[in-house]
Structures are given as C-alpha cells and as structure tokens.
Amino acid sequence: MQVDGDVEGQLHVDKTLVISESGSANGELYAEHIIVNGSFEGTCYAAKIEILSKGRVNGTIYSDDLSIEQGGRFNGITYPAPEQQVVDFKDVKESVEKKAAPTEKKAASTEN
C-alpha cells in the first residue's frame, strides 16, 4: 500500500506500507515493512522500517530492523519488536462468539 496524501488513524497492512514524499500519516501503523519518504507522526510496529532521505518520523518505533538514510530524520524513541502479537485473534473471535450466542432464560411460573 502506498500513501500519497494525508492519512490519520490506524493502518494495518499485511506486507509493505510506503509513505511517499508527498504522503503524510498520523496515528498507528502496523505492517511487515514500512518505508517512509514523507512524514509520519505516531507509533509504528514493523519487522523492518526504513526512513529514506526525505523521510521525517516523530514518535515511537517498535522494530528490530531500523535504517535511516542520510538526510532522513527521526525524533523519538525505539523499542525492540514485541515478542508476540499484542492481540491473539483466535481469542478475540471466541470471545465475540460467546457474547453473540443466545442465552437461555427459564420461564418464571406464577401460581394463583
């Protein structure tokens, strides 16, 4: 996926997210590989993050592979990638299914 305009909020991308020179993102990014040649402010989680020569990043990075080209700018803090997913989608699905399941109610009997 490539961002050429302005994006705000959460972005979840399976493979590669590119913020082009004309692109700007603000919020949370989740991807396998993030390439920034525009501007980003917020928090990003990726196995590999590249800040190119025109890239500007302000915020927090969670990654084990960060590279910054000459001219690229990063202002913030970095952390290693999380050991495991923040959310286990199987557990979420089971929780949602339990909440959606109809519940049985016993009919109250009244005697006169």
Steps between C-alpha positions, in 0.01 A plus 500: 500500500626848420394824668529807274264730693403548864390211722401513866418209731600134501637323192544123492686368195601136446817565301659838416376850578667787312452863596613688190670840496159668460340274764428565865369267771404563860400225744593132528656291223521121495681327212768246417712770332458880523680742268474872580603765248233749608395577857365285779405585857387238750585139577603233252547125534692314227762232448694745282481882485685720251514879523616627163684826424182714492332311786401662828384287795392630842385248757557145615633211294470131591737309271814288499616638162514881465699684235525875435649632176717810500261796511221302667382623841375310806399664826367263762571170668550145376421166660559141389210336319252335740567131561147404402192653349332756721164333435436133429225511240382147584424607859318811376287293260403254777413787733280664237327169422424443869347847533292451185361159606140517623450427867226279634259651745275291717141605490376611841190318603234674698236305687167650605 
